[in-house]
Structure formats: C-alpha cells, structure tokens
C-alpha cells in the first residue's frame, strides 16, 4: 500500500511488473467512464440554468423604500432647539 513516496514507487513497480499496460488500462477506463451528457446532463442550456438559479435564490429581494421627507427631521430639530 502506498502510504508514502517509497511505498508508491514500490507499488507502481509491482503493478507494472504484473501488467505493463496497467496505467494505460485504468486511464482508458477513466476516460470512458463519463456521463455522456453536457452541462446539467444535457437537458438545459447553461444560460437558462443560471437564470433559473437566480430566480430560485433564497436571498430576499431588495424592496425600494420610500425616501423620508425632510419635514419630520426639520420639525424634530426645531423642537430640539426649543427643548434644549
């Protein structure tokens, strides 16, 4: 078992001694072992997927708040001036 560099080299030499094409075979298996689908399993276009993900966002939308008029603030400052 390859627990360090020397163990890895030892294991690699053992595997290559038993089968000289070992790494070629496992590499070809890995390349063939795909899903056969494109992005999102080939069922949806990436731009559509992004749009749907944005629509399903769990963040709340920013709600436009009404701007506070200056009149209450002016009244408060005037009151504060008289009260102290």
ABEGO torsion letter per residue (X at the ends): XBABAAAAAAAAAAAAAABAAAAAAAAAAAAABBAGBBBGGGABBAAAAAAAAAAABABBBBBBBBBBBAAAAAAAAAAAAAAX
